[in-house]
Amino acid sequence: MKLYGHPMSTCTRKVLTVLGEKGHKADFVLVDITKGEQKMPDHLARQPFGVVPALDDDGFVLFESRAMCRYLDETLSGPKLTPDNAKDRARMEQWISVEHSYFTPAAMKILYQTLFAQMFGRPGDEGLLKEGREALAKPADVLEKHFAGGSDWLVGNQFTIADICYLPYIEYLFAAGQGDLITDRKHLASWWNRASERKSWRVAALKEQA
Ligand SMILES: N[C@@H](CCC(=O)N[C@@H](CS)C(=O)NCC(=O)O)C(=O)O
């Protein structure tokens, strides 16, 4: 199995974390997004939108990181990252949808005006940063309320794909000096501490890739 990606890519890291949880490895093929390799014809044949990651499982080629996470969980041996019963599975999907629809767009808005602005050597726009922070407050409050109810993870006591989907964006919020959005919410912060200590995540995260 081959995973085409980049170690700094949030979406690649989700897939690496799932692989780590399952106790499997894929052959990692670097697509250097800093050099535009994701827009080259050979990669576009795997990922028509010209982004990373892409997965090739013995000729079965898949794009979209969340689809890869579900596919790998279902097909690989190892601990299950998806609940068995319908209600819990629906809850997992609910939290993945919250991540995709509300949390990540707001986080990316913040990151473009902070971390990524610094990387590209341009100043961040304070107004857009404020908008991003305001937008992130709502899903962060919803998560805080959920964890205040006593659950260790997003779906009761089972660590699932839903927990994994948030990790790369939160790691970058801290790297961007915006970690107060998490630490100001003590139950969300406790979950982050638990989740980010998992070996699978630590291996996938930037600091361990360097
Ligand atoms: N919906 C896609 C998003 C993939 C994505 O945005 N990848 C980023 C890195 S995390 C990328 O390749 N950026 C380079 C570019 O936009 O050219 C997925 O989940 O796989």
The ligand as an ORCA input file, in Angstrom:
! r2SCAN-3c Opt
* xyz 0 1
  N     -10.433     17.335      1.056
  C      -9.043     16.953      0.847
  C      -8.200     18.164      1.176
  C      -6.736     17.908      0.858
  C      -5.903     19.172      1.044
  O      -6.399     20.299      1.150
  N      -4.580     18.974      1.059
  C      -3.661     20.053      1.240
  C      -2.635     19.704      2.296
  S      -3.430     19.319      3.830
  C      -2.867     20.306     -0.046
  O      -2.510     19.373     -0.731
  N      -2.556     21.576     -0.332
  C      -1.778     21.928     -1.478
  C      -2.551     22.700     -2.492
  O      -3.690     23.160     -2.176
  O      -2.052     22.870     -3.597
  C      -8.718     15.731      1.708
  O      -9.335     15.568      2.774
  O      -7.870     14.910      1.320
*
